[in-house]
Amino acid sequence: MLPWVPSVIGAVATALLAALAVFGRALTPGAGVVAAAFGIVIVVIVGFPYLLLLVLFVGAGSLATRYRFEEKRSRHVQEGTRGERGISNVVAHIVIPAGLALAGTLGRVPPPLTAVLYSSALAFAVADTFASEFGVLAAGARSILTLRAVTPGTNGGVSGRGEAAALAAAGITASAGWGLFALFGSPVGAVPFYFLAVIVAGFFGCQVDSVLGETLENRGWLTKGSTNFLGMLASVAVALAFVVALRGPA
């Protein structure tokens, strides 16, 4: 946990960043409040690299959302009215990272493992956003389960463009996470293991999200938010499985 002076600085910085996200129409006002509240908890209990990795997700997601936005709007596949994300979207993507941060500061999870699991959760978040925002612009898509042709943007539909974007996003998140943790002196364990676990977990969680979207969300049994939550949970589970199988960060 940060000393009180850095904690105050972190809390103020988090509130300002959330306000900028609202002003820039990346988040709705309500979502900005939720993001600020969770972000303050994260920065206070585990520090700045964790907050900055979360900011990366919001920033990268916003840029991906705005890419060829008018085309997305003409196809009725845009996020929100102007690309903004609401409370349910923020909650679905921030509860697990906040829980991991809390588990780490309570001593339940050692710092290197906390870094791997937290990064894996956000790797899913960025991968899922990139897959959706770039995938809807693909010429065509196919069901992840049956491979039948579907309209881009359909729950469970995947495309080469979307899958490539998801993999790239997981790699970008792993690289940014490693850089931030190194900058602030936070341990991540063996670097090759960190990259492998985060990239594989983030990409795999994105596939789980697609499967859940086709099988459960399309039937009304899950909402978009709950599908995202379970996809992120799957990413963390895969990263943890890597740790157990390969004896990674302890």
C-alpha positions, 0 to 999 in steps of 0.5 A: 500500500502506498504511503499517504502522500503518494496515495493522495497524488494517485487519488487526485490523478485518478479522478482527473484521468476519469474526468478527462475520459468523461470529457473526451466521451470515452466514458459516460459520467456515471461510468467515470465515477465508477472508474475513478472509485475503483481506480483510486482503490487500485492505485492506493493499494498496489501502486502506479503501474497498475493504475497506468495499465488500467489507463492504457486499457481505457485509452487504447479502447477509446482509440479503437472505438473511434477508428472508422466510427462513422462507418460503424455507426452506419452499420449500427455496430458502434459502442454507445451513441458516440463511442462512450462506454457505460457503467455496466461495461466499466464494472465488467472490466474493473471488478476482477482487476480490483479484486486481484489488487486487493488480494495482492495487498492483503498478502494472499497473492505474492507480487509477481503473481499479482502482476501476471494475473492483473496483466492477464485480466487487462490483456483480455480487456484490450484484446476483446475490445480490439477484436470487436472494434476492428472485427466489425469492419471485416468483410465477413465473419464466421461462427466460432463454433460452427464456422458458418458465415455470420454478419460482422458484429454478431455475438460469437462471430470471428474474423481474421482481422478481429483475431489478429487484432486480439492477439496484437492487443494481448501482446501490446498489453504484455509489453506495456505491463512489463515496461511499467512494472520495470519502471516502478520496480515491481517484480513480475518474475521471469520475463519470458514467463510473464509475456507467455502467460499474459499473451496466451491468457488474454487471447484465450479469454477473448475466445471464451467471450466469443463462445459465451456470446454465441451460446448464452448471450444470444439466448438472453442468458447472459448480458454483454457485461456478464459475458465480458466478466466471465471472459476476463475470469477465464483469462485469469484462470488460464494465467493461474494454470500457467503458474501451476503447470510451469511453476511461474511466479510464486 
